[in-house]
Amino acid sequence: MAVRPHNRWIIIFSFVAALTFGVLPMPEEVSWLRPQFVVVVFIYWCLTLPQVVGVISAWLVGISVDIVNHNVLGQHALALVVVAYICLLSYQRIRSYLFWQQSMWVFVMVGINQLFVNWVHSLDGHSAHPQQFLLPALSSALLWPLLHTLLERMRVRYRVL
């Protein structure tokens, strides 16, 4: 009986890469357009491998984002746990959607993430501009087909189970 490789280090590598893209410097004028790379990568892995990536993973990744971005500890963790819970409830249905339908769903999930992050941020006395609130969700939804294809190819090539 042959042992099949899991290669789950690819999942960790993809989160590290997403964290890196999330903190790369951008001009201030377009910083609100930055896609939420970590959330989109998390959604992909949660939909693809729900038995591996779940609520605990969401908490750990969210805490990592908070540490890297010097945010209130637990801010992104709370938001990602909510997104993970919704993903785990609906992953079988979402997998059967077309790419444009999945992009709309990603828009909603990143929007929920933004809602929780900005809610905690507003408790600290800062608020986001309403017209710029959902721009990261829009750019993340537009990025979804490309990122999904890239991660799917990596998953198949390295046989991540």
N, C-alpha and C positions, 0 to 999 in steps of 0.2 A: 504494500500500500504506500503510495507516494505522498509525501508531505507537501501540501500546497503552501506557498509563501503568502504571508499576509501583507508584508511591506507597509504597515500602517505608519511608518515614519514619513511617508508621502503626505499623509494628512497633516502631521505636525509641520512639515516643510511648507505646505501650502498656507497654513495659518501664519507662519513666520514671514513668508513672502507677502501675504496680504497686510500684515502689520507694517512691514517695511514700506509698501506702497501707500499705506494710510498716513505715514508721517513724513513722506518726502516733501520738501519745500515746494510751495506753489505761490504764485502772485496773490496778494490779498484780494484783488478784484474778482478772481475766479475760484477762490478757495471754497465757496459755498457749492460749487459744481462738482467737487471731489466725490467720486462714488464711494460708497461704504464697502470697501473691499472685504473687510473682515466679515461683515454681515452676509454678503453675497457668497463668499466661500463657505461660511458656516451653513447657509441655507442649502448649498449644493451637497455638502457632506451629510447633512441631516436628512435630506431627501434620498440620497443614494445609499447611505449606510446607517439607517436609523438605529440599528442594534449596536453600533459602535459610537456614534456621535449623538449625544442627547443633552439632557438638562445639565448634568454634571460637567460635561465638556463645555457647554455654553457658559457656565459660571466661571470655569477656569480661563477660558478665552477672554471673557468679559473683564475679569480681574487683570489679565495681562494687558488688555487695551487701556484700562484705567491707569495702570502703572506706567506704561510707555507714554501715554498722553498727559500724565500728571493731572488726572481728573479726580473727582471725588471717588473714593474707593467704593466700588459696587454700582456705580452709575451705569456703565455699559454691561456689567454682569446682569443686573436686573432686566435690562432691555433685551439682552440675548436669551435669557431664560424664558421670557415671554415668547419671543420668536421661536425658540426651540420647542416649547410646548405646543404652539400652533402648528409648527411643521410636523411634529410627531403625531398630532391628531389627524393630519390631512395628507401625509406623504403619498399614500397609495393613489389618491385621487389626482394629486398634482403631477405625479409621474406620467399620467396618461394625457395631460394637456399638451397642446401644440406650443411651440416656442413663444409665440406672441402672447398666448394665454399665460404661460409661465412667467413671462416678463411682467405682465400686469399683476400677477400674484406676488412677484418679487417687489414690485413697486409698493404694494400694500404692506408687505412684511417689513421692508426698509422704512416705510412711513410709520409703522407701529414702533419700530426701533427708535426712530427720530423723535417720536412723541414722548417715549419714556425718557430718553436721554435729555431732551430739552425740558421735560418736566422737572427732573432732578436738578438740572442746571438752573432753572428758574427759582427753585427753592433756595439756591445759593445767592440769589439777588440779580442774576443775569437772565436776559430773555433773548430769544432769537427773533430776527425780523420775520414777520409772518409771510411776506412774499418769497423769502429765501428758505423757508422751512422744509419744503418738499423737493427742492432742487437736487439734493443728494439721492433721494429716492428715484427721481426721474433718470438721473445719470446712471444709477445702479441698475435700473430696469433695462436701459439701453445697452448696458455692458453684459447683461445676463447671457445672451446667446453665445457671445465670444468666450466668456469665462467658463460657461458650462461645457462648451466644446473642448476647450483646453484642458480642463480638469478631467473630463471624461476620457480623453486620450491618455492622460497621465495615469488614470486609474486602471485602464485596460492594459497599457504597456507594462506597468509595474505590478500588475495583478493584485491590486489592493482589494482585500476581501473584508 
